[in-house]
Amino acid sequence: MRYILAITVAFAAGSLVTAAGVPMAVHYVNHEKVSATMVKGGEIVNDNGLVVLANRAMQRGAEMHGKTNHIFIIVEGEATFVTGGKLINAKTTEPNQVRGDGIEGGEVHYLSKGDVVTIPANTPHWWKDTSKSGSIGYYAVNIEQ
């Protein structure tokens, strides 16, 4: 009985270690690379379903991801950001990716430097307005399901 229990525990632990969204290695990205990536927006880490982006956003259409959970960490600028509600003129652009012209309803958030917002998979979200600062700089920590 102990043998079966030990095998079960070892298997479960192994499954957790290789679960999506759990990095498999240490990643160091120096500030020069992060700064350069932030200018154009892009990936700075991609490991086993954990993706970290250094991004800059301007007002744009809304989106919803079927398997991506976001954590946005705002580092500069200001924006009106909407979560939830219903996508307007929703169109599937690729598997697990839906885009729309905006959001009907939803919760409005006024984001600025130092704010953090989480967006679970299948939640519409929208950079509605960045006109006050022109754009917003943020890190997107994406955890793929």
N, C-alpha and C positions, 0 to 999 in steps of 0.2 A: 504494500500500500504506500509506504514512504517513497519507493522508487517511482511509482506512477505520479505521486504528488510532486516530486522533485522534477520529473520530466515536464509536467504541466506548467510549473512555475518557470522553469528555464525557457520553455517555448513562449510563454506569455511575455517574459522579459525581453526575449529576442524580438518579438513582434513590436513591442514598444520602442525599442531602439531603432528599428527600421521604419517606423511609422512615418507617413508623409508629414511634412512640416517640421521635422526634427533634423537639425543639421548634423551631418556626419563628420565634419571636420571643423577646425578652427579657421576663421577667416579674418585677416587683417586688411583693411583698406585704408591707405593713408589719406590725409586730408587733401593733398593735391589732387588725387584721383577723384575723391568725393566732390570737391569743388568743381572740377572740370566736368564731371558727369552731371552735376546739378544745373549747369548752364544749359545743356541741351536736353537733359532728362534721360534717365536710363538705369540699367541694372548695375548694382555694385556687389551683390551676393546672389548666388543661385545654387542651392544645395538641398536636394531631397524634398522638394516641395516648399522650402522656405526661400522666398525671393524678397530682397531688399532693393528698393529703388530710391534714387535721389532724383526728385521730380520738381518741375516747375509747371504750374497750371495757370491757365487763363480761362475765362468764362467759356464754357463749351456745352455740348449736349450731355444728357444724362446717360447712365449706364447701369447694368446689373450683371453680376458674374455668378454663374451657377455653382462654381466650386472654389471660389477665391474669397477668403476672409481678409479684410484689410485692417491695419492699424496705421493711421496717418499721424505723424508727428510734425507739427508746423514749426518751421525754423525762420521764416521771414514772410512779410506781406500780410495781407488781410483778404478775407473772402466771405461771401455768403454761401453756405453749403447746405444742401437739402438732403435728408435721408428719409427713406420710407415712401409712403404714398404709391402712386401708380405712374408708370412711364407713359408719356404722351407720344403717340405714333410709334409704338415699340416695334422694333425690327430685329430679328435674330441675325447677327452679322457673322457669327461662327459658332461652333458648338460651345454651349455654356456662356455665351456672350450676347447680351441684348442691349441695344442702344435706343435712345429716344430723343425727342426734341426738348424735353424737360420733364418735370414731375408735377402731377396734380396731387395736391394735398402734401403730406409729408411734414417732417419737423425741420424747422429752419435753425441753423447754427451760424453764429458769427465767429469765425475762426481767425486767430492771430498768433503771433510768435509765442511758443510755449504751450499751445493747446494740443490735446491729443483726442482723436475721435476713432472709435472702432466701428467697422461696418461688417456685419456678418454676411456670408454668402447669401445670394438671393434677395439682397436688399437694394432697391434702387438708390442711387446717389448721384449728386449733381453739383458741379462747381457753377452755381447760378450767377454770381457776380464777383469779379475781381477788380472792378474799375477804380476802387479807392487807392489801391497800391499797384495796379497794372497786372500783377501776377502774384502767385503765392508759392513759396518754396517749402517743400515738405519731404520727409522720408516716408515711403510706403513700405510697411512690413507686411508682406502678403504670405498667407499660410494656405496652401492648396489642400483641399480635402481629397 
